[in-house]
Amino acid sequence: MQLYNEFAKGFKLGMQLTMEGMSEHHEVIPGKKIYTHDEAARVLDAFEEVLSRYDIHVPSPEDDERERDNMVGLYGSTYSDLMDDIEGMLIDVISAAAHGAEVVSGEFSGNY
């Protein structure tokens, strides 16, 4: 759970810094959509790659249901809870951007 919390905290920080202070309000483009669940899955894929590289398997309450040949880093409710948290953060960031937050990349705000 600690590793999960560290991932969520790090991602939230990155998203807050990215969206802090975006100045332009963007209009909705007909036919263009952002699928936040897809984007959250992409973020989780990046975590999975790191976990796999170091052969790390984060414990899950459903580990007893995990097949021996399915030793992915994130599994079950650990995976889905992190997915929900990341998706929520993405939605918050997108909302901030839509309401005029300025994007500041490559530096910390000092407020986290």
Phi, psi and omega in degrees: 000326180297316179298318177302312181296322178295318177300311182298317180297315180297318180295316180300317178300312180300319181290321179296317180294322181295322187263353185301116172081026180295126192269335184265139173270127183259135178276154178289132178259116181305132178086347179261126184228149172249120178263100186296330178294319177298316181294320177297322178296323177296320177296315178298324176301320179296318176298316180301320179298317179294314179300318180295317180303324182257010179054047180258132177237113181283129181300148179222145176302339181264015183304328180292343178267350184288132176284146184302328180272006179243062183264051176294159182296319180242137186211152172060222183292335175299315178294310186291325177294317178295320177302314180297318179297314180296316180298320178298319178294320177299316180298318178298317181294316179297319178296317178299318179296319180293339180256019170096011179292139180276140178273125176236109182251155174077010177210155179270149180280336184083003182253003183263000000 
